[in-house]
Amino acid sequence: MSAIDLEYIISFLFPANPSCYLSGMAAVLTDTFDRDTTEAMSPVFFQYYVPKIPLSEFVRLFWYWRGHSVDFSKERVLPMGTVELVINLGSGRAADAVICGPQSRSFIIERTSQDELLGIHFNIGGAFPFLVFPCGELHNLNISLADLWGERRAGELLSLLSDAPTAKLKFRVLEKWLIMVATRPLKHRPAVSFAVREFQRDPALLKCGEMADRVGFSQRRFIQIFRDEVGLPPKLFCRVQRFQEVIKAIGKRDTVDWLDLALACGYFDQAHFIHDFQEFSSMTPREYLGLRTEHLRHVLVQK
């Protein structure tokens, strides 16, 4: 994974300027107190770890986050189509350790200055070897780790994490745990890997039937194995990927020519673009422009 790719993933996942983060074993971001204001801002501490092969084929990064820049906020999270594992370390309850399935719609989270979170950001289709069911069954769902691995095993993981005093040691616990609970070989189906690469290269270019022909499956069988591993059917996956390209293209721009953007990202017309944008974000493009944060994937929820 290149440094540019890593910066983009971090900017999508975490609310901070990606240039603040360093590639490598760990990167730390600490906000200082604003001495010019009467309200002290909570320090924010962040670390991440990129695993080595073979786990790196499935896990993009492990991450640890503590604190928040304000006491409380609500944020709408835009879909990426990947699986996320998030553990609320401050809770200690198995119910607050969840695996979030691949999303094709936005959802709202609450963030506080007391947050202490540990997570795994999986690659596309990366959670498949660690699930006991097809990934498609997690589409737009969040389930507890107790539901996934059972109360006893989930409790065991939380206990091991609690005993690990540093973020670095917690990453090691998660890394060993994933390898232990893998229910399938740590390898992708070649047909799915090829399709994902081609769809990412140009989400608007290829049709599902054409891809099925290229990988040597019937269209019905191809849709099934793709959904089982990635979590979304191919057409919906491509639409989510194209939506991500839109968010990336908007970036920090103050003004946007929406028609030019729509055509550049492969939409037939502006109406088609607006329809998809509203479906995935629950807002119009213009509303997004006014509510976006420095974090590409999070949008402020107005009180």
Secondary structure, DSSP 8 states (H G I E B T S, - for coil): --HHHHHHHHHHHSSS-GGG---SS---------TTSSS-----EEEEE---TTGGGTEEEEEEEE--SSSEEEEEE---S--EEEEETTT--GGGEEEE---SS-EEEEEETT-EEEEEEE-TTTTGGG-SS-GGGGTT-EEEHHHHH-HHHHHHHHHHHHH--SHHHHHHHHHHHHHHH--S-S---HHHHHHHHHHHH-TTT--HHHHHHHHTS-HHHHHHHHHHHHSS-HHHHHHHHHHHHHHHHHTT-S---HHHHHHHTT-SSHHHHHHHHHHHHSS-HHHHHHHB-SSTTEEE---
